[in-house]
């Protein structure tokens, strides 16, 4: 139901519709007694207001967000469930959406830092109260002068409880989701917010979207493309011209590995405030709105059937017949490339869209990308169909329930061959329902790809006025056992797609939990670079090969893949464990692990600017490996670890090396002086007279 301007709601009157979502819409309203007082009302759709679960979640959302009291967060002021329709009252924020500003180009560095600092403090305030936003993007950020406001908490969650998700489902924005979204592991919503904010700061500094939804792809292909691109891109770097500490901050906030990502956004705020500039004039303030020119349709006001409010003659509001300027915190403009709405597969999803999008929702119907939760409810209406049996019958809303084991893959529902949509009804008569599970499941010549699971059910909707329940089943995935046979050189690690490396022994490896679809297995052996496969760029001490395979949805039969590892130079295994580590030994290790090269690590949290500054990795001279920070020394020693303080020698004659990095009683690095004295070690400090040895 769409409310027209002039519609009264309790003490308020509708002035303008700002946006809509699955549970209702948001309207800019003015107070009927004091028209200059405005609010943003989040209206619960009357067709959903009777449902006790939805009412409870609507109330819980208001309670959750009422806790937030921060100058950079839109304020929830009240809730009225007895009004018709029920609503949540929020402060109305004037200003310009950040995405509209970025369409004009990048922000000056001081302004970008000012925007980022306020957002970092706002999100830190949110996280302190156990709430996560999970939809931080330029379209949800309103700028007015030097002040920034974060809006749209429609999919906010309360810690690990995720109470704001209908049966656990949640909508987010794929272009700003972290790379780990949609994987096998659950996504930490605090680290989600940190990644999204880091991407927003990067876009403020660069003036262009980091990851835009491809225009010529359908939603499923676009999501897969973006997530693959994010995982392959690595940390975002604003580039030269940005101060080193700010540049490092953005990189740390957008690291693909969530375990390495910055978690405490107060640390980010400290760095950003260091570069923030106020009063630049780049961000003009928006003039306050005057008295609205809207007719109130209410017979109870002053004995008139219609009451008109006119703008003050002295105000600078719009003239007669002119449209009001777009000053809303939430606009009805078409969604930008950033605004592709997705369903969070890492949570427990639901067919009901529970978020009220304060920006106009780029709403993905269940037939596109919504992931349906176990026994979730969906109210659907598909209008007249060819299968109608009674032309004069009224459409009837249906309640759709999905049963069975919920898959960890996208789920699509269809009726009569068309994707299901929200807010409609079905005409009485026979209908064909499908539940499709998988990615890239569009049929080719009437046949869906074998990586997709499908259940087809024939149902007849009877005539009547109430909601008609329909129960469907998820298709059952039958896993296949995959066996990898390895020939040639010995292998010690295997990786599936972009997952973590897994240790292996022998010439075979077996796995039985691969999702349906295409997979790439990468096998390696020897001394190889960390993390990503090196392919044709592997060092001589590393051999690597890959195999492609396909897992069907309804499998069950064994799958065998073969791979041959090329020969490699063997590495002597005595270098790390005998005596003090030499420069040549350390240089050989860095060449095999280029991420620890000086040009990559200097000036980071792991290594200061003096890291191996006194000698060359390319042409190491003799002597002990000094100017290596404790954090990298411990990484070099690997599983064996640093030699303990108690290991011989515990003292030595004074010489070029005055200290050695050792492992203390608690396992943390310490400094052992040649005299036997022990002192604390700073993880990133590099010193010319400090060497190290492994166990």
Long-range contacts (C-beta under 8 A, 24 or more apart in sequence): 1-45, 1-46, 1-47, 1-85, 3-27, 3-43, 5-294, 5-295, 6-294, 6-295, 6-296, 6-297, 6-306, 7-297, 8-32, 8-296, 8-297, 8-298, 9-41, 9-43, 9-83, 9-85, 9-87, 10-80, 10-83, 10-87, 12-39, 12-41, 12-89, 13-292, 13-294, 13-296, 13-298, 14-41, 14-294, 15-292, 15-294, 16-324, 16-328, 17-332, 18-328, 18-329, 18-330, 18-331, 18-332, 18-358, 19-330, 19-331, 19-332, 19-357, 19-358, 19-359, 19-360, 19-361, 20-356, 20-357, 20-360, 20-361, 20-363, 21-154, 21-353, 21-355, 21-356, 21-357, 21-361, 21-363, 22-171, 22-352, 22-353, 22-354, 22-355, 22-356, 22-361, 22-363, 22-422, 23-48, 23-54, 23-58, 23-353, 23-354, 23-355, 23-356, 24-48, 24-85, 24-356, 25-356, 26-330, 26-356, 26-357, 26-358, 28-92, 28-328, 30-292, 30-294, 30-309, 32-296, 32-298, 32-301, 35-291, 35-292, 35-309, 36-289, 36-290, 36-291, 38-92, 38-289, 39-77, 39-89, 39-90, 39-91, 39-92, 40-74, 40-89, 40-90, 40-91, 40-92, 40-93, 40-329, 40-330, 40-358, 41-87, 41-88, 41-89, 41-90, 42-87, 42-88, 42-90, 42-356, 42-358, 43-85, 43-86, 43-87, 44-85, 44-86, 44-87, 45-85, 45-423, 46-84, 46-85, 47-379, 47-397, 47-423, 48-379, 49-85, 49-86, 53-166, 54-166, 54-352, 54-354, 55-81, 55-86, 57-163, 57-164, 57-166, 57-354, 58-86, 58-88, 60-163, 60-164, 61-88, 61-153, 61-154, 61-156, 61-164, 62-88, 64-131, 64-153, 64-156, 64-158, 64-163, 64-164, 65-131, 65-153, 65-156, 67-129, 67-131, 68-125, 68-126, 68-129, 68-131, 68-153, 70-121, 70-122, 70-125, 70-126, 71-147, 72-118, 72-119, 72-121, 72-122, 72-147, 72-148, 72-149, 72-150, 73-122, 73-125, 73-126, 73-149, 73-150, 74-149, 74-150, 74-151, 74-153, 74-329, 92-328, 92-329, 93-142, 93-144, 93-149, 93-151, 93-329, 94-142, 94-144, 94-286, 94-288, 94-289, 94-327, 94-328, 94-329, 95-142, 95-143, 95-144, 95-147, 95-149, 95-286, 95-327, 95-329, 96-142, 96-143, 96-144, 96-286, 96-327, 97-138, 97-139, 97-141, 97-142, 97-143, 97-329, 97-331, 97-359, 98-138, 98-139, 98-141, 98-142, 98-143, 98-148, 98-200, 98-204, 99-137, 99-138, 99-139, 99-141, 99-336, 99-338, 99-339, 100-333, 101-138, 101-143, 102-138, 102-203, 102-204, 102-207, 102-208, 103-336, 105-207, 106-204, 106-205, 106-206, 106-207, 106-208, 107-204, 107-205, 107-207, 107-282, 108-277, 108-280, 108-282, 109-205, 109-242, 109-243, 109-246, 109-275, 110-275, 110-276, 110-277, 110-280, 111-204, 111-277, 111-280, 111-282, 111-283, 112-201, 112-204, 112-205, 113-246, 113-272, 113-273, 113-274, 113-275, 113-276, 113-277, 114-146, 114-148, 114-272, 114-276, 114-277, 114-278, 115-141, 115-143, 115-148, 115-201, 115-204, 116-197, 116-200, 116-201, 116-204, 116-268, 116-272, 117-269, 117-272, 117-273, 117-276, 118-147, 118-148, 119-148, 119-150, 119-197, 119-200, 120-197, 120-265, 120-266, 120-268, 120-269, 120-272, 121-265, 121-266, 121-269, 122-148, 122-150, 123-150, 123-193, 123-194, 123-197, 123-265, 124-264, 124-265, 124-266, 124-269, 126-156, 126-193, 127-190, 127-193, 127-265, 130-158, 130-159, 131-156, 131-157, 131-158, 131-159, 132-156, 132-157, 132-158, 132-159, 132-189, 132-190, 132-192, 132-193, 133-193, 134-170, 134-172, 134-189, 134-192, 134-193, 134-196, 134-344, 135-171, 135-172, 135-173, 135-176, 135-196, 135-355, 136-176, 136-193, 136-196, 136-197, 136-200, 137-173, 137-175, 137-176, 137-196, 137-200, 137-338, 137-339, 138-200, 138-203, 138-336, 138-338, 139-335, 139-336, 139-338, 139-339, 139-359, 140-358, 140-359, 141-200, 142-329, 143-283, 144-283, 144-285, 144-286, 145-283, 145-284, 145-285, 145-286, 146-278, 146-279, 146-283, 149-329, 151-329, 151-330, 151-358, 151-359, 152-330, 152-357, 152-358, 152-359, 154-354, 154-355, 154-356, 154-357, 154-358, 155-354, 155-355, 157-189, 162-347, 162-348, 164-354, 165-347, 165-348, 165-349, 165-350, 165-354, 166-350, 166-352, 166-353, 166-354, 166-373, 166-376, 167-348, 167-349, 167-350, 167-352, 167-373, 167-374, 167-375, 167-376, 168-347, 168-348, 168-349, 168-350, 168-373, 169-343, 169-344, 169-347, 169-348, 169-349, 169-350, 169-351, 169-352, 169-353, 169-354, 169-370, 169-371, 169-372, 169-373, 169-376, 170-343, 170-344, 170-347, 170-349, 170-354, 170-355, 171-341, 171-342, 171-343, 171-344, 171-353, 171-354, 171-355, 171-357, 171-364, 172-341, 172-342, 172-343, 172-344, 173-338, 173-339, 173-340, 173-341, 173-342, 174-213, 174-222, 174-223, 174-226, 174-227, 174-340, 174-341, 174-342, 175-209, 175-210, 175-211, 175-212, 175-213, 175-226, 175-337, 175-338, 175-339, 175-340, 176-200, 176-338, 177-227, 177-230, 177-342, 177-344, 178-230, 178-258, 179-227, 179-230, 179-231, 179-256, 180-256, 180-258, 180-346, 181-227, 181-344, 181-345, 181-346, 182-223, 182-227, 182-345, 182-346, 183-346, 184-408, 184-499, 185-346, 186-346, 186-347, 187-258, 187-344, 187-346, 187-347, 188-258, 190-263, 191-258, 191-261, 191-263, 193-265, 194-253, 194-261, 194-262, 194-263, 194-265, 194-268, 195-253, 195-254, 195-258, 195-261, 197-253, 197-265, 197-268, 198-236, 198-249, 198-250, 198-252, 198-253, 198-254, 198-262, 198-268, 199-236, 199-254, 201-238, 201-249, 201-250, 201-253, 201-272, 202-236, 202-238, 202-250, 202-254, 205-238, 205-242, 205-250, 206-238, 206-239, 209-337, 209-338, 210-236, 212-337, 212-338, 213-337, 213-338, 213-340, 215-337, 218-368, 218-442, 219-340, 219-364, 219-368, 219-369, 220-368, 220-369, 220-410, 220-439, 220-440, 220-441, 221-440, 222-340, 223-340, 223-342, 223-369, 224-439, 224-440, 228-498, 230-256, 231-256, 231-498, 232-498, 243-275, 244-603, 245-271, 245-274, 246-271, 246-272, 246-274, 246-275, 248-603, 248-604, 248-605, 252-605, 286-327, 287-316, 289-317, 289-324, 289-327, 290-315, 290-316, 290-317, 291-315, 291-317, 293-317, 293-318, 293-320, 329-358, 330-358, 330-359, 330-360, 331-359, 331-360, 332-360, 333-360, 334-360, 335-359, 335-360, 335-361, 335-362, 340-364, 341-369, 342-369, 343-369, 343-370, 343-371, 343-410, 344-371, 345-371, 345-408, 345-409, 345-410, 348-373, 348-374, 348-406, 349-373, 349-376, 349-406, 349-411, 350-376, 351-376, 351-377, 351-378, 351-400, 351-402, 351-413, 352-376, 352-377, 352-378, 352-379, 353-422, 363-422, 365-419, 365-420, 365-421, 365-422, 366-411, 366-412, 366-413, 366-419, 366-420, 366-421, 366-422, 367-412, 367-413, 367-414, 367-418, 367-419, 367-420, 367-421, 368-412, 368-419, 369-410, 370-411, 370-412, 371-410, 371-411, 372-402, 372-406, 372-411, 372-413, 372-435, 373-402, 373-406, 374-402, 374-403, 374-404, 374-405, 374-406, 375-401, 375-402, 375-403, 376-401, 376-402, 377-401, 378-413, 378-420, 378-422, 379-422, 379-423, 379-467, 380-415, 380-420, 380-421, 380-422, 380-424, 380-425, 380-426, 381-421, 381-423, 381-424, 381-425, 381-426, 382-415, 382-416, 382-418, 382-420, 382-421, 382-424, 382-425, 382-426, 383-424, 383-425, 383-427, 384-427, 385-416, 385-426, 385-427, 385-429, 385-431, 386-416, 387-416, 387-427, 387-429, 387-430, 387-431, 388-427, 388-428, 388-429, 389-427, 389-428, 389-429, 389-430, 390-427, 390-428, 390-429, 390-463, 393-427, 393-428, 393-429, 393-463, 394-463, 394-465, 395-424, 395-425, 395-426, 395-427, 396-425, 396-426, 396-427, 396-428, 396-461, 396-462, 396-463, 396-464, 396-465, 396-466, 396-467, 396-468, 397-425, 397-426, 397-467, 397-468, 398-425, 398-426, 398-461, 398-467, 398-468, 398-469, 398-470, 399-467, 399-468, 399-469, 399-470, 400-470, 400-472, 401-469, 401-470, 401-471, 401-472, 402-435, 402-472, 402-473, 402-474, 403-471, 403-472, 403-473, 403-474, 404-473, 404-474, 404-476, 405-474, 405-476, 406-474, 407-437, 407-453, 407-474, 407-475, 407-477, 408-515, 409-437, 409-438, 409-439, 409-515, 409-516, 410-437, 410-438, 410-439, 411-435, 411-436, 411-437, 411-474, 412-436, 412-437, 412-441, 413-472, 426-461, 426-468, 427-461, 428-460, 428-461, 428-462, 428-463, 428-464, 429-460, 429-461, 430-458, 430-459, 430-460, 431-458, 431-459, 431-460, 431-461, 432-456, 432-457, 432-458, 432-459, 433-457, 433-458, 433-459, 433-470, 433-472, 435-472, 435-473, 435-474, 435-475, 436-475, 437-474, 437-475, 437-477, 437-553, 438-516, 438-517, 438-553, 439-517, 440-517, 450-516, 450-550, 450-552, 450-553, 450-554, 451-516, 451-517, 451-518, 451-550, 451-551, 451-552, 451-553, 452-516, 452-553, 453-477, 453-516, 453-553, 453-554, 475-553, 477-516, 477-553, 477-554, 478-553, 478-554, 478-555, 478-556, 479-512, 479-513, 479-514, 479-551, 479-555, 479-556, 480-512, 480-514, 480-551, 480-552, 480-555, 480-556, 480-557, 480-558, 480-559, 481-510, 481-511, 481-512, 481-558, 481-559, 482-510, 482-511, 482-512, 482-514, 482-549, 482-551, 482-558, 482-559, 482-560, 482-561, 483-508, 483-509, 483-510, 483-558, 483-559, 483-560, 483-561, 484-508, 484-509, 484-510, 484-511, 484-521, 484-523, 484-547, 484-560, 484-561, 484-562, 484-563, 485-560, 485-561, 485-562, 485-563, 486-523, 486-562, 486-563, 486-564, 486-565, 487-562, 487-563, 487-564, 487-565, 488-543, 488-545, 488-564, 488-565, 488-566, 488-567, 489-525, 489-526, 489-543, 489-565, 489-566, 489-567, 489-568, 490-525, 490-565, 491-523, 491-524, 491-525, 491-565, 492-524, 492-525, 492-526, 493-523, 493-524, 493-525, 493-528, 494-521, 494-522, 494-523, 494-524, 495-521, 495-522, 495-524, 495-533, 496-520, 496-521, 514-551, 515-551, 516-551, 516-552, 516-553, 516-555, 517-550, 517-551, 518-548, 518-549, 518-550, 519-548, 519-549, 519-550, 519-551, 520-546, 520-547, 520-548, 521-546, 521-547, 521-548, 521-549, 521-561, 521-563, 522-546, 523-547, 523-563, 523-565, 524-565, 525-565, 525-568, 526-568, 526-569, 526-570, 526-571, 527-571, 527-589, 527-592, 528-592, 529-592, 529-593, 529-594, 529-595, 530-593, 530-595, 531-595, 539-591, 539-592, 540-568, 540-569, 541-568, 541-569, 541-570, 541-571, 541-592, 542-568, 542-592, 543-567, 543-568, 576-636, 576-637, 576-638, 576-640, 576-694, 577-640, 577-694, 577-695, 579-693, 580-624, 580-625, 580-657, 580-660, 580-691, 580-692, 580-693, 581-624, 581-625, 581-633, 581-636, 581-691, 581-692, 581-693, 581-694, 582-620, 582-622, 582-623, 582-624, 582-625, 583-615, 583-620, 583-621, 583-622, 583-623, 583-624, 583-625, 583-626, 584-620, 584-622, 585-625, 586-612, 586-620, 586-625, 586-628, 586-636, 587-617, 587-618, 587-620, 589-636, 590-617, 591-617, 596-632, 596-635, 601-632, 604-684, 605-684, 606-631, 606-632, 606-683, 606-684, 607-631, 607-632, 607-684, 607-686, 608-684, 608-685, 608-686, 610-685, 610-686, 610-687, 610-688, 611-686, 612-686, 613-686, 614-688, 623-656, 624-656, 624-657, 624-691, 625-691, 625-692, 626-656, 626-657, 626-687, 626-688, 626-689, 626-690, 626-691, 627-686, 627-687, 627-688, 627-690, 628-661, 628-686, 628-690, 628-691, 628-692, 629-682, 629-683, 629-684, 629-685, 629-686, 630-661, 630-669, 630-681, 630-682, 630-683, 630-684, 630-685, 630-692, 631-669, 631-683, 631-684, 633-661, 633-669, 633-692, 634-661, 634-663, 634-669, 636-692, 636-694, 637-692, 637-694, 637-695, 638-694, 640-694, 640-695, 641-667, 641-694, 641-695, 642-669, 642-692, 642-693, 642-694, 642-695, 643-692, 643-693, 643-694, 643-695, 644-695, 645-670, 645-672, 645-678, 647-695, 650-676, 651-675, 651-676, 656-689, 657-689, 657-690, 657-691, 658-689, 658-690, 659-687, 659-689, 659-690, 659-691, 660-690, 660-691, 660-692, 660-693, 661-690, 661-691, 661-692, 662-692, 662-693
